[in-house]
Amino acid sequence: MEGTDLLVLVVEDEPLTRLAIRTALAKEGFPVIEVESGEEALVHFEHVPSPDVVILDIGLPGLNGFEVCRKIREKRGDIAILMLTSRSEPEDKVAGLDLGADDYIVKPFNPRELVARVRAVLRRSAQRTPSLEPLVFGELLLDLHTQKAFKSGVDLNLSPREFALLAALLRHPGQVLSRDQLGKEVWGEIRIGSARALDVFVCKLRDKIEDDPSCPKCIKTVRGAGYVCG
C-alpha cells in the first residue's frame, strides 16, 4: 500500500497532537490535510479530493467527534475512520465504533502505532465488497448493498457495527462463533476489551431485533463458547 496515493484528513484541535500526527504520516508518504473543528471537517469533506481516511478526535470543541463520525458515515460507507480519545473508558470506544468508526487509539499514542492503525483501517476499507444476495433469517432481512436491516419489512435502524455483527451471525446460521471470531468480523482484529464491547453490542442488537430480548430466538448465547444464530 503506497501512502502517497492516500489522502488523510486530520480533525484535531490540539496543535501539538496535529503536529505529531502530520510528522508521523509524512514520514510514510501520506499527504495530510488538517482542520481544527468538526464543522471545518464537514465543510472540507464536501470538496474534492475526498479523503481516504479520517483521523478524528472525539473531544472537539463545538461539534464533537461522535457527531462528525455519524454525519460522515451517512454520506460515505467506505471511508476509513480512526477515532482519537484521551480517555480509555470502554463507553467512549463502544460509542465511536457503534457510530461507524473502524478503530480507535488512545492519546498519548506511539507514532508508529498510529501509522500501523491507519494502514490497517485502509486495508479493511478497501476489502469491503457487498454481496448480491441479501441475508435472511426468519422475519429478518439484511440488504448488504444499502447496509440496512429489516424485520417484517420495517427498517430496524441498526448502527454500522450492529449491522456488521448481525451479518456475521447470519452468514453462519447454526454455527457457534466465539467472541474473538465475531470481534474480527466486526472490527477486523482482536483488541484488549473487545469481548466486553462485543457483549454490549449483542445486548443492544437483541433489543432491536428480538420480540423478547430476555429470551432471544435469533442471537443465542452459548455459555463459555460465544454466540449462535438460530
mmCIF file of the C-alpha atoms, coordinates in Angstrom:
data_MODEL
# 
_entry.id   MODEL 
# 
loop_
_atom_site.group_PDB 
_atom_site.id 
_atom_site.type_symbol 
_atom_site.label_atom_id 
_atom_site.label_alt_id 
_atom_site.label_comp_id 
_atom_site.label_asym_id 
_atom_site.label_entity_id 
_atom_site.label_seq_id 
_atom_site.pdbx_PDB_ins_code 
_atom_site.Cartn_x 
_atom_site.Cartn_y 
_atom_site.Cartn_z 
_atom_site.occupancy 
_atom_site.B_iso_or_equiv 
_atom_site.pdbx_formal_charge 
_atom_site.auth_seq_id 
_atom_site.auth_comp_id 
_atom_site.auth_asym_id 
_atom_site.auth_atom_id 
_atom_site.pdbx_PDB_model_num 
ATOM 1   C CA . MET A 1 1   ? 0.000   0.000   0.000  1.00 0.00 ? 1   MET A CA 1 
ATOM 2   C CA . GLU A 1 2   ? 1.599   3.317   -1.068 1.00 0.00 ? 2   GLU A CA 1 
ATOM 3   C CA . GLY A 1 3   ? 0.903   6.218   1.250  1.00 0.00 ? 3   GLY A CA 1 
ATOM 4   C CA . THR A 1 4   ? 1.446   8.873   -1.457 1.00 0.00 ? 4   THR A CA 1 
ATOM 5   C CA . ASP A 1 5   ? -1.867  7.954   -3.122 1.00 0.00 ? 5   ASP A CA 1 
ATOM 6   C CA . LEU A 1 6   ? -3.969  8.040   0.034  1.00 0.00 ? 6   LEU A CA 1 
ATOM 7   C CA . LEU A 1 7   ? -5.188  11.322  1.483  1.00 0.00 ? 7   LEU A CA 1 
ATOM 8   C CA . VAL A 1 8   ? -5.601  11.668  5.259  1.00 0.00 ? 8   VAL A CA 1 
ATOM 9   C CA . LEU A 1 9   ? -7.903  14.242  6.877  1.00 0.00 ? 9   LEU A CA 1 
ATOM 10  C CA . VAL A 1 10  ? -6.837  15.017  10.457 1.00 0.00 ? 10  VAL A CA 1 
ATOM 11  C CA . VAL A 1 11  ? -9.534  16.564  12.663 1.00 0.00 ? 11  VAL A CA 1 
ATOM 12  C CA . GLU A 1 12  ? -7.827  17.657  15.887 1.00 0.00 ? 12  GLU A CA 1 
ATOM 13  C CA . ASP A 1 13  ? -7.959  20.919  17.864 1.00 0.00 ? 13  ASP A CA 1 
ATOM 14  C CA . GLU A 1 14  ? -4.653  20.428  19.738 1.00 0.00 ? 14  GLU A CA 1 
ATOM 15  C CA . PRO A 1 15  ? -1.733  21.877  17.684 1.00 0.00 ? 15  PRO A CA 1 
ATOM 16  C CA . LEU A 1 16  ? 0.929   19.588  19.184 1.00 0.00 ? 16  LEU A CA 1 
ATOM 17  C CA . THR A 1 17  ? -1.161  16.493  18.512 1.00 0.00 ? 17  THR A CA 1 
ATOM 18  C CA . ARG A 1 18  ? -1.769  17.616  14.941 1.00 0.00 ? 18  ARG A CA 1 
ATOM 19  C CA . LEU A 1 19  ? 1.969   18.137  14.509 1.00 0.00 ? 19  LEU A CA 1 
ATOM 20  C CA . ALA A 1 20  ? 2.735   14.657  15.847 1.00 0.00 ? 20  ALA A CA 1 
ATOM 21  C CA . ILE A 1 21  ? 0.182   13.067  13.514 1.00 0.00 ? 21  ILE A CA 1 
ATOM 22  C CA . ARG A 1 22  ? 1.350   15.047  10.470 1.00 0.00 ? 22  ARG A CA 1 
ATOM 23  C CA . THR A 1 23  ? 5.003   14.243  11.146 1.00 0.00 ? 23  THR A CA 1 
ATOM 24  C CA . ALA A 1 24  ? 4.361   10.510  11.589 1.00 0.00 ? 24  ALA A CA 1 
ATOM 25  C CA . LEU A 1 25  ? 2.263   10.245  8.436  1.00 0.00 ? 25  LEU A CA 1 
ATOM 26  C CA . ALA A 1 26  ? 4.530   12.453  6.334  1.00 0.00 ? 26  ALA A CA 1 
ATOM 27  C CA . LYS A 1 27  ? 7.461   10.127  7.040  1.00 0.00 ? 27  LYS A CA 1 
ATOM 28  C CA . GLU A 1 28  ? 5.429   7.358   5.390  1.00 0.00 ? 28  GLU A CA 1 
ATOM 29  C CA . GLY A 1 29  ? 4.462   9.480   2.396  1.00 0.00 ? 29  GLY A CA 1 
ATOM 30  C CA . PHE A 1 30  ? 0.841   10.192  3.319  1.00 0.00 ? 30  PHE A CA 1 
ATOM 31  C CA . PRO A 1 31  ? -0.467  13.584  2.205  1.00 0.00 ? 31  PRO A CA 1 
ATOM 32  C CA . VAL A 1 32  ? -2.289  15.221  5.135  1.00 0.00 ? 32  VAL A CA 1 
ATOM 33  C CA . ILE A 1 33  ? -4.976  17.881  5.408  1.00 0.00 ? 33  ILE A CA 1 
ATOM 34  C CA . GLU A 1 34  ? -5.570  19.358  8.864  1.00 0.00 ? 34  GLU A CA 1 
ATOM 35  C CA . VAL A 1 35  ? -8.636  21.036  10.357 1.00 0.00 ? 35  VAL A CA 1 
ATOM 36  C CA . GLU A 1 36  ? -9.318  22.123  13.921 1.00 0.00 ? 36  GLU A CA 1 
ATOM 37  C CA . SER A 1 37  ? -13.052 21.530  14.307 1.00 0.00 ? 37  SER A CA 1 
ATOM 38  C CA . GLY A 1 38  ? -15.867 19.208  13.342 1.00 0.00 ? 38  GLY A CA 1 
ATOM 39  C CA . GLU A 1 39  ? -17.577 21.974  11.406 1.00 0.00 ? 39  GLU A CA 1 
ATOM 40  C CA . GLU A 1 40  ? -14.453 22.513  9.288  1.00 0.00 ? 40  GLU A CA 1 
ATOM 41  C CA . ALA A 1 41  ? -14.171 18.779  8.721  1.00 0.00 ? 41  ALA A CA 1 
ATOM 42  C CA . LEU A 1 42  ? -17.689 18.509  7.313  1.00 0.00 ? 42  LEU A CA 1 
ATOM 43  C CA . VAL A 1 43  ? -17.175 21.532  5.064  1.00 0.00 ? 43  VAL A CA 1 
ATOM 44  C CA . HIS A 1 44  ? -13.903 20.099  3.764  1.00 0.00 ? 44  HIS A CA 1 
ATOM 45  C CA . PHE A 1 45  ? -15.450 16.662  3.341  1.00 0.00 ? 45  PHE A CA 1 
ATOM 46  C CA . GLU A 1 46  ? -17.768 18.051  0.658  1.00 0.00 ? 46  GLU A CA 1 
ATOM 47  C CA . HIS A 1 47  ? -14.847 19.128  -1.500 1.00 0.00 ? 47  HIS A CA 1 
ATOM 48  C CA . VAL A 1 48  ? -12.676 17.210  -3.931 1.00 0.00 ? 48  VAL A CA 1 
ATOM 49  C CA . PRO A 1 49  ? -10.395 15.421  -3.353 1.00 0.00 ? 49  PRO A CA 1 
ATOM 50  C CA . SER A 1 50  ? -12.275 13.445  -0.761 1.00 0.00 ? 50  SER A CA 1 
ATOM 51  C CA . PRO A 1 51  ? -10.039 11.866  1.907  1.00 0.00 ? 51  PRO A CA 1 
ATOM 52  C CA . ASP A 1 52  ? -9.392  8.130   2.058  1.00 0.00 ? 52  ASP A CA 1 
ATOM 53  C CA . VAL A 1 53  ? -9.118  8.080   5.843  1.00 0.00 ? 53  VAL A CA 1 
ATOM 54  C CA . VAL A 1 54  ? -10.220 10.453  8.620  1.00 0.00 ? 54  VAL A CA 1 
ATOM 55  C CA . ILE A 1 55  ? -8.340  10.690  11.920 1.00 0.00 ? 55  ILE A CA 1 
ATOM 56  C CA . LEU A 1 56  ? -10.983 12.159  14.187 1.00 0.00 ? 56  LEU A CA 1 
ATOM 57  C CA . ASP A 1 57  ? -10.627 13.440  17.748 1.00 0.00 ? 57  ASP A CA 1 
ATOM 58  C CA . ILE A 1 58  ? -13.637 12.766  19.981 1.00 0.00 ? 58  ILE A CA 1 
ATOM 59  C CA . GLY A 1 59  ? -13.190 15.812  22.239 1.00 0.00 ? 59  GLY A CA 1 
ATOM 60  C CA . LEU A 1 60  ? -13.555 18.563  19.644 1.00 0.00 ? 60  LEU A CA 1 
ATOM 61  C CA . PRO A 1 61  ? -14.973 21.986  20.530 1.00 0.00 ? 61  PRO A CA 1 
ATOM 62  C CA . GLY A 1 62  ? -18.448 22.583  19.146 1.00 0.00 ? 62  GLY A CA 1 
ATOM 63  C CA . LEU A 1 63  ? -19.466 19.607  17.027 1.00 0.00 ? 63  LEU A CA 1 
ATOM 64  C CA . ASN A 1 64  ? -17.826 16.634  18.758 1.00 0.00 ? 64  ASN A CA 1 
ATOM 65  C CA . GLY A 1 65  ? -16.175 13.671  17.112 1.00 0.00 ? 65  GLY A CA 1 
ATOM 66  C CA . PHE A 1 66  ? -19.129 11.338  17.654 1.00 0.00 ? 66  PHE A CA 1 
ATOM 67  C CA . GLU A 1 67  ? -21.460 13.626  15.712 1.00 0.00 ? 67  GLU A CA 1 
ATOM 68  C CA . VAL A 1 68  ? -18.891 14.189  12.965 1.00 0.00 ? 68  VAL A CA 1 
ATOM 69  C CA . CYS A 1 69  ? -18.416 10.420  12.630 1.00 0.00 ? 69  CYS A CA 1 
ATOM 70  C CA . ARG A 1 70  ? -22.164 9.904   12.337 1.00 0.00 ? 70  ARG A CA 1 
ATOM 71  C CA . LYS A 1 71  ? -22.523 12.568  9.649  1.00 0.00 ? 71  LYS A CA 1 
ATOM 72  C CA . ILE A 1 72  ? -19.572 11.236  7.653  1.00 0.00 ? 72  ILE A CA 1 
ATOM 73  C CA . ARG A 1 73  ? -20.957 7.698   7.770  1.00 0.00 ? 73  ARG A CA 1 
ATOM 74  C CA . GLU A 1 74  ? -24.300 8.938   6.467  1.00 0.00 ? 74  GLU A CA 1 
ATOM 75  C CA . LYS A 1 75  ? -22.510 10.174  3.362  1.00 0.00 ? 75  LYS A CA 1 
ATOM 76  C CA . ARG A 1 76  ? -19.803 7.547   2.866  1.00 0.00 ? 76  ARG A CA 1 
ATOM 77  C CA . GLY A 1 77  ? -19.861 3.945   3.963  1.00 0.00 ? 77  GLY A CA 1 
ATOM 78  C CA . ASP A 1 78  ? -16.446 3.093   2.551  1.00 0.00 ? 78  ASP A CA 1 
ATOM 79  C CA . ILE A 1 79  ? -14.228 5.786   4.068  1.00 0.00 ? 79  ILE A CA 1 
ATOM 80  C CA . ALA A 1 80  ? -11.888 4.644   6.860  1.00 0.00 ? 80  ALA A CA 1 
ATOM 81  C CA . ILE A 1 81  ? -12.354 6.403   10.222 1.00 0.00 ? 81  ILE A CA 1 
ATOM 82  C CA . LEU A 1 82  ? -9.843  6.240   13.091 1.00 0.00 ? 82  LEU A CA 1 
ATOM 83  C CA . MET A 1 83  ? -11.004 7.982   16.260 1.00 0.00 ? 83  MET A CA 1 
ATOM 84  C CA . LEU A 1 84  ? -8.738  9.567   18.875 1.00 0.00 ? 84  LEU A CA 1 
ATOM 85  C CA . THR A 1 85  ? -9.685  9.692   22.540 1.00 0.00 ? 85  THR A CA 1 
ATOM 86  C CA . SER A 1 86  ? -7.872  10.988  25.611 1.00 0.00 ? 86  SER A CA 1 
ATOM 87  C CA . ARG A 1 87  ? -9.836  8.592   27.816 1.00 0.00 ? 87  ARG A CA 1 
ATOM 88  C CA . SER A 1 88  ? -9.648  4.799   27.936 1.00 0.00 ? 88  SER A CA 1 
ATOM 89  C CA . GLU A 1 89  ? -13.220 4.204   29.146 1.00 0.00 ? 89  GLU A CA 1 
ATOM 90  C CA . PRO A 1 90  ? -14.958 1.406   27.180 1.00 0.00 ? 90  PRO A CA 1 
ATOM 91  C CA . GLU A 1 91  ? -18.046 3.612   26.804 1.00 0.00 ? 91  GLU A CA 1 
ATOM 92  C CA . ASP A 1 92  ? -16.176 6.066   24.560 1.00 0.00 ? 92  ASP A CA 1 
ATOM 93  C CA . LYS A 1 93  ? -14.769 3.259   22.440 1.00 0.00 ? 93  LYS A CA 1 
ATOM 94  C CA . VAL A 1 94  ? -18.110 1.496   22.106 1.00 0.00 ? 94  VAL A CA 1 
ATOM 95  C CA . ALA A 1 95  ? -19.882 4.732   21.186 1.00 0.00 ? 95  ALA A CA 1 
ATOM 96  C CA . GLY A 1 96  ? -17.382 5.526   18.436 1.00 0.00 ? 96  GLY A CA 1 
ATOM 97  C CA . LEU A 1 97  ? -17.430 2.029   16.971 1.00 0.00 ? 97  LEU A CA 1 
ATOM 98  C CA . ASP A 1 98  ? -21.209 1.951   17.168 1.00 0.00 ? 98  ASP A CA 1 
ATOM 99  C CA . LEU A 1 99  ? -21.383 5.098   15.039 1.00 0.00 ? 99  LEU A CA 1 
ATOM 100 C CA . GLY A 1 100 ? -19.239 3.510   12.354 1.00 0.00 ? 100 GLY A CA 1 
ATOM 101 C CA . ALA A 1 101 ? -15.631 4.186   13.282 1.00 0.00 ? 101 ALA A CA 1 
ATOM 102 C CA . ASP A 1 102 ? -13.229 1.490   12.103 1.00 0.00 ? 102 ASP A CA 1 
ATOM 103 C CA . ASP A 1 103 ? -10.821 1.786   15.010 1.00 0.00 ? 103 ASP A CA 1 
ATOM 104 C CA . TYR A 1 104 ? -9.758  3.988   17.914 1.00 0.00 ? 104 TYR A CA 1 
ATOM 105 C CA . ILE A 1 105 ? -6.478  4.926   19.554 1.00 0.00 ? 105 ILE A CA 1 
ATOM 106 C CA . VAL A 1 106 ? -5.908  6.438   22.996 1.00 0.00 ? 106 VAL A CA 1 
ATOM 107 C CA . LYS A 1 107 ? -3.800  9.566   23.453 1.00 0.00 ? 107 LYS A CA 1 
ATOM 108 C CA . PRO A 1 108 ? -0.894  9.834   24.011 1.00 0.00 ? 108 PRO A CA 1 
ATOM 109 C CA . PHE A 1 109 ? -0.057  7.361   21.257 1.00 0.00 ? 109 PHE A CA 1 
ATOM 110 C CA . ASN A 1 110 ? 3.069   5.909   19.695 1.00 0.00 ? 110 ASN A CA 1 
ATOM 111 C CA . PRO A 1 111 ? 3.530   7.441   16.205 1.00 0.00 ? 111 PRO A CA 1 
ATOM 112 C CA . ARG A 1 112 ? 4.471   4.061   14.719 1.00 0.00 ? 112 ARG A CA 1 
ATOM 113 C CA . GLU A 1 113 ? 1.299   2.517   16.164 1.00 0.00 ? 113 GLU A CA 1 
ATOM 114 C CA . LEU A 1 114 ? -0.773  5.341   14.678 1.00 0.00 ? 114 LEU A CA 1 
ATOM 115 C CA . VAL A 1 115 ? 0.640   4.705   11.209 1.00 0.00 ? 115 VAL A CA 1 
ATOM 116 C CA . ALA A 1 116 ? 0.049   0.955   11.595 1.00 0.00 ? 116 ALA A CA 1 
ATOM 117 C CA . ARG A 1 117 ? -3.566  1.592   12.624 1.00 0.00 ? 117 ARG A CA 1 
ATOM 118 C CA . VAL A 1 118 ? -4.083  3.893   9.630  1.00 0.00 ? 118 VAL A CA 1 
ATOM 119 C CA . ARG A 1 119 ? -2.788  1.237   7.258  1.00 0.00 ? 119 ARG A CA 1 
ATOM 120 C CA . ALA A 1 120 ? -4.973  -1.400  8.913  1.00 0.00 ? 120 ALA A CA 1 
ATOM 121 C CA . VAL A 1 121 ? -8.209  0.598   8.611  1.00 0.00 ? 121 VAL A CA 1 
ATOM 122 C CA . LEU A 1 122 ? -7.383  1.433   4.993  1.00 0.00 ? 122 LEU A CA 1 
ATOM 123 C CA . ARG A 1 123 ? -6.917  -2.256  4.194  1.00 0.00 ? 123 ARG A CA 1 
ATOM 124 C CA . ARG A 1 124 ? -10.242 -3.139  5.779  1.00 0.00 ? 124 ARG A CA 1 
ATOM 125 C CA . SER A 1 125 ? -11.961 -0.286  3.970  1.00 0.00 ? 125 SER A CA 1 
ATOM 126 C CA . ALA A 1 126 ? -10.584 -1.472  0.619  1.00 0.00 ? 126 ALA A CA 1 
ATOM 127 C CA . GLN A 1 127 ? -11.808 -5.016  1.275  1.00 0.00 ? 127 GLN A CA 1 
ATOM 128 C CA . ARG A 1 128 ? -15.471 -4.065  1.762  1.00 0.00 ? 128 ARG A CA 1 
ATOM 129 C CA . THR A 1 129 ? -17.313 -5.780  -1.080 1.00 0.00 ? 129 THR A CA 1 
ATOM 130 C CA . PRO A 1 130 ? -21.095 -6.056  -0.866 1.00 0.00 ? 130 PRO A CA 1 
ATOM 131 C CA . SER A 1 131 ? -22.762 -9.340  -1.795 1.00 0.00 ? 131 SER A CA 1 
ATOM 132 C CA . LEU A 1 132 ? -25.508 -9.537  -4.390 1.00 0.00 ? 132 LEU A CA 1 
ATOM 133 C CA . GLU A 1 133 ? -27.638 -11.744 -2.175 1.00 0.00 ? 133 GLU A CA 1 
ATOM 134 C CA . PRO A 1 134 ? -29.426 -10.461 0.954  1.00 0.00 ? 134 PRO A CA 1 
ATOM 135 C CA . LEU A 1 135 ? -29.110 -12.367 4.218  1.00 0.00 ? 135 LEU A CA 1 
ATOM 136 C CA . VAL A 1 136 ? -32.388 -13.776 5.517  1.00 0.00 ? 136 VAL A CA 1 
ATOM 137 C CA . PHE A 1 137 ? -33.308 -15.348 8.842  1.00 0.00 ? 137 PHE A CA 1 
ATOM 138 C CA . GLY A 1 138 ? -36.979 -15.737 9.671  1.00 0.00 ? 138 GLY A CA 1 
ATOM 139 C CA . GLU A 1 139 ? -38.529 -12.267 9.525  1.00 0.00 ? 139 GLU A CA 1 
ATOM 140 C CA . LEU A 1 140 ? -35.103 -10.613 9.287  1.00 0.00 ? 140 LEU A CA 1 
ATOM 141 C CA . LEU A 1 141 ? -33.616 -9.423  6.000  1.00 0.00 ? 141 LEU A CA 1 
ATOM 142 C CA . LEU A 1 142 ? -30.229 -7.735  5.640  1.00 0.00 ? 142 LEU A CA 1 
ATOM 143 C CA . ASP A 1 143 ? -29.537 -5.766  2.473  1.00 0.00 ? 143 ASP A CA 1 
ATOM 144 C CA . LEU A 1 144 ? -25.739 -5.708  2.169  1.00 0.00 ? 144 LEU A CA 1 
ATOM 145 C CA . HIS A 1 145 ? -25.828 -3.089  -0.578 1.00 0.00 ? 145 HIS A CA 1 
ATOM 146 C CA . THR A 1 146 ? -27.636 -0.455  1.468  1.00 0.00 ? 146 THR A CA 1 
ATOM 147 C CA . GLN A 1 147 ? -26.376 -1.744  4.859  1.00 0.00 ? 147 GLN A CA 1 
ATOM 148 C CA . LYS A 1 148 ? -29.944 -1.784  6.135  1.00 0.00 ? 148 LYS A CA 1 
ATOM 149 C CA . ALA A 1 149 ? -31.723 -4.450  8.168  1.00 0.00 ? 149 ALA A CA 1 
ATOM 150 C CA . PHE A 1 150 ? -35.458 -5.099  8.139  1.00 0.00 ? 150 PHE A CA 1 
ATOM 151 C CA . LYS A 1 151 ? -37.845 -7.115  10.279 1.00 0.00 ? 151 LYS A CA 1 
ATOM 152 C CA . SER A 1 152 ? -41.151 -7.877  8.589  1.00 0.00 ? 152 SER A CA 1 
ATOM 153 C CA . GLY A 1 153 ? -40.353 -5.079  6.172  1.00 0.00 ? 153 GLY A CA 1 
ATOM 154 C CA . VAL A 1 154 ? -39.687 -2.472  8.878  1.00 0.00 ? 154 VAL A CA 1 
ATOM 155 C CA . ASP A 1 155 ? -36.276 -0.769  8.953  1.00 0.00 ? 155 ASP A CA 1 
ATOM 156 C CA . LEU A 1 156 ? -34.524 -1.644  12.221 1.00 0.00 ? 156 LEU A CA 1 
ATOM 157 C CA . ASN A 1 157 ? -32.203 1.402   12.040 1.00 0.00 ? 157 ASN A CA 1 
ATOM 158 C CA . LEU A 1 158 ? -29.114 -0.567  13.027 1.00 0.00 ? 158 LEU A CA 1 
ATOM 159 C CA . SER A 1 159 ? -25.802 1.187   13.554 1.00 0.00 ? 159 SER A CA 1 
ATOM 160 C CA . PRO A 1 160 ? -22.938 0.124   11.251 1.00 0.00 ? 160 PRO A CA 1 
ATOM 161 C CA . ARG A 1 161 ? -21.397 -2.069  13.960 1.00 0.00 ? 161 ARG A CA 1 
ATOM 162 C CA . GLU A 1 162 ? -24.728 -3.658  14.883 1.00 0.00 ? 162 GLU A CA 1 
ATOM 163 C CA . PHE A 1 163 ? -25.290 -4.411  11.208 1.00 0.00 ? 163 PHE A CA 1 
ATOM 164 C CA . ALA A 1 164 ? -21.817 -5.962  10.861 1.00 0.00 ? 164 ALA A CA 1 
ATOM 165 C CA . LEU A 1 165 ? -22.381 -8.128  13.932 1.00 0.00 ? 165 LEU A CA 1 
ATOM 166 C CA . LEU A 1 166 ? -25.776 -9.370  12.770 1.00 0.00 ? 166 LEU A CA 1 
ATOM 167 C CA . ALA A 1 167 ? -24.450 -10.029 9.264  1.00 0.00 ? 167 ALA A CA 1 
ATOM 168 C CA . ALA A 1 168 ? -21.576 -12.084 10.678 1.00 0.00 ? 168 ALA A CA 1 
ATOM 169 C CA . LEU A 1 169 ? -24.004 -14.267 12.619 1.00 0.00 ? 169 LEU A CA 1 
ATOM 170 C CA . LEU A 1 170 ? -26.474 -14.644 9.747  1.00 0.00 ? 170 LEU A CA 1 
ATOM 171 C CA . ARG A 1 171 ? -23.689 -15.738 7.408  1.00 0.00 ? 171 ARG A CA 1 
ATOM 172 C CA . HIS A 1 172 ? -23.104 -18.758 9.677  1.00 0.00 ? 172 HIS A CA 1 
ATOM 173 C CA . PRO A 1 173 ? -26.548 -19.927 10.862 1.00 0.00 ? 173 PRO A CA 1 
ATOM 174 C CA . GLY A 1 174 ? -26.371 -22.701 13.442 1.00 0.00 ? 174 GLY A CA 1 
ATOM 175 C CA . GLN A 1 175 ? -22.616 -22.250 13.887 1.00 0.00 ? 175 GLN A CA 1 
ATOM 176 C CA . VAL A 1 176 ? -21.270 -21.140 17.262 1.00 0.00 ? 176 VAL A CA 1 
ATOM 177 C CA . LEU A 1 177 ? -18.959 -18.156 16.782 1.00 0.00 ? 177 LEU A CA 1 
ATOM 178 C CA . SER A 1 178 ? -16.541 -17.193 19.526 1.00 0.00 ? 178 SER A CA 1 
ATOM 179 C CA . ARG A 1 179 ? -16.201 -13.629 20.734 1.00 0.00 ? 179 ARG A CA 1 
ATOM 180 C CA . ASP A 1 180 ? -12.789 -13.488 19.067 1.00 0.00 ? 180 ASP A CA 1 
ATOM 181 C CA . GLN A 1 181 ? -14.259 -14.636 15.752 1.00 0.00 ? 181 GLN A CA 1 
ATOM 182 C CA . LEU A 1 182 ? -17.045 -12.090 15.921 1.00 0.00 ? 182 LEU A CA 1 
ATOM 183 C CA . GLY A 1 183 ? -14.650 -9.378  17.010 1.00 0.00 ? 183 GLY A CA 1 
ATOM 184 C CA . LYS A 1 184 ? -12.518 -9.998  13.925 1.00 0.00 ? 184 LYS A CA 1 
ATOM 185 C CA . GLU A 1 185 ? -15.644 -9.918  11.731 1.00 0.00 ? 185 GLU A CA 1 
ATOM 186 C CA . VAL A 1 186 ? -16.850 -6.644  13.238 1.00 0.00 ? 186 VAL A CA 1 
ATOM 187 C CA . TRP A 1 187 ? -13.586 -4.764  13.908 1.00 0.00 ? 187 TRP A CA 1 
ATOM 188 C CA . GLY A 1 188 ? -11.075 -6.608  11.763 1.00 0.00 ? 188 GLY A CA 1 
ATOM 189 C CA . GLU A 1 189 ? -8.832  -7.533  14.677 1.00 0.00 ? 189 GLU A CA 1 
ATOM 190 C CA . ILE A 1 190 ? -8.806  -8.654  18.301 1.00 0.00 ? 190 ILE A CA 1 
ATOM 191 C CA . ARG A 1 191 ? -8.117  -5.974  20.869 1.00 0.00 ? 191 ARG A CA 1 
ATOM 192 C CA . ILE A 1 192 ? -8.000  -5.747  24.633 1.00 0.00 ? 192 ILE A CA 1 
ATOM 193 C CA . GLY A 1 193 ? -11.539 -5.173  25.874 1.00 0.00 ? 193 GLY A CA 1 
ATOM 194 C CA . SER A 1 194 ? -13.147 -6.228  22.580 1.00 0.00 ? 194 SER A CA 1 
ATOM 195 C CA . ALA A 1 195 ? -15.024 -9.129  24.218 1.00 0.00 ? 195 ALA A CA 1 
ATOM 196 C CA . ARG A 1 196 ? -16.722 -6.754  26.645 1.00 0.00 ? 196 ARG A CA 1 
ATOM 197 C CA . ALA A 1 197 ? -17.552 -4.327  23.842 1.00 0.00 ? 197 ALA A CA 1 
ATOM 198 C CA . LEU A 1 198 ? -18.982 -7.186  21.793 1.00 0.00 ? 198 LEU A CA 1 
ATOM 199 C CA . ASP A 1 199 ? -21.297 -8.211  24.643 1.00 0.00 ? 199 ASP A CA 1 
ATOM 200 C CA . VAL A 1 200 ? -22.576 -4.630  24.769 1.00 0.00 ? 200 VAL A CA 1 
ATOM 201 C CA . PHE A 1 201 ? -23.340 -4.706  21.062 1.00 0.00 ? 201 PHE A CA 1 
ATOM 202 C CA . VAL A 1 202 ? -25.123 -8.056  21.372 1.00 0.00 ? 202 VAL A CA 1 
ATOM 203 C CA . CYS A 1 203 ? -27.392 -6.665  24.103 1.00 0.00 ? 203 CYS A CA 1 
ATOM 204 C CA . LYS A 1 204 ? -28.206 -3.569  22.063 1.00 0.00 ? 204 LYS A CA 1 
ATOM 205 C CA . LEU A 1 205 ? -28.820 -5.663  18.957 1.00 0.00 ? 205 LEU A CA 1 
ATOM 206 C CA . ARG A 1 206 ? -31.161 -8.014  20.798 1.00 0.00 ? 206 ARG A CA 1 
ATOM 207 C CA . ASP A 1 207 ? -33.199 -5.050  21.996 1.00 0.00 ? 207 ASP A CA 1 
ATOM 208 C CA . LYS A 1 208 ? -33.781 -4.095  18.362 1.00 0.00 ? 208 LYS A CA 1 
ATOM 209 C CA . ILE A 1 209 ? -34.385 -7.446  16.672 1.00 0.00 ? 209 ILE A CA 1 
ATOM 210 C CA . GLU A 1 210 ? -35.820 -9.838  19.260 1.00 0.00 ? 210 GLU A CA 1 
ATOM 211 C CA . ASP A 1 211 ? -39.509 -9.993  20.217 1.00 0.00 ? 211 ASP A CA 1 
ATOM 212 C CA . ASP A 1 212 ? -38.352 -10.773 23.755 1.00 0.00 ? 212 ASP A CA 1 
ATOM 213 C CA . PRO A 1 213 ? -34.669 -9.827  24.309 1.00 0.00 ? 213 PRO A CA 1 
ATOM 214 C CA . SER A 1 214 ? -34.642 -11.783 27.593 1.00 0.00 ? 214 SER A CA 1 
ATOM 215 C CA . CYS A 1 215 ? -35.484 -14.951 25.640 1.00 0.00 ? 215 CYS A CA 1 
ATOM 216 C CA . PRO A 1 216 ? -33.717 -14.479 22.288 1.00 0.00 ? 216 PRO A CA 1 
ATOM 217 C CA . LYS A 1 217 ? -34.654 -16.600 19.292 1.00 0.00 ? 217 LYS A CA 1 
ATOM 218 C CA . CYS A 1 218 ? -32.095 -15.232 16.827 1.00 0.00 ? 218 CYS A CA 1 
ATOM 219 C CA . ILE A 1 219 ? -28.897 -14.453 18.768 1.00 0.00 ? 219 ILE A CA 1 
ATOM 220 C CA . LYS A 1 220 ? -28.389 -17.103 21.433 1.00 0.00 ? 220 LYS A CA 1 
ATOM 221 C CA . THR A 1 221 ? -25.594 -17.245 23.991 1.00 0.00 ? 221 THR A CA 1 
ATOM 222 C CA . VAL A 1 222 ? -23.566 -20.434 24.204 1.00 0.00 ? 222 VAL A CA 1 
ATOM 223 C CA . ARG A 1 223 ? -22.020 -20.268 27.652 1.00 0.00 ? 223 ARG A CA 1 
ATOM 224 C CA . GLY A 1 224 ? -18.239 -20.321 27.552 1.00 0.00 ? 224 GLY A CA 1 
ATOM 225 C CA . ALA A 1 225 ? -18.204 -20.514 23.744 1.00 0.00 ? 225 ALA A CA 1 
ATOM 226 C CA . GLY A 1 226 ? -19.785 -17.422 22.175 1.00 0.00 ? 226 GLY A CA 1 
ATOM 227 C CA . TYR A 1 227 ? -22.945 -16.770 20.197 1.00 0.00 ? 227 TYR A CA 1 
ATOM 228 C CA . VAL A 1 228 ? -25.016 -18.583 17.591 1.00 0.00 ? 228 VAL A CA 1 
ATOM 229 C CA . CYS A 1 229 ? -27.768 -17.529 15.209 1.00 0.00 ? 229 CYS A CA 1 
ATOM 230 C CA . GLY A 1 230 ? -30.748 -19.840 15.448 1.00 0.00 ? 230 GLY A CA 1 
# 
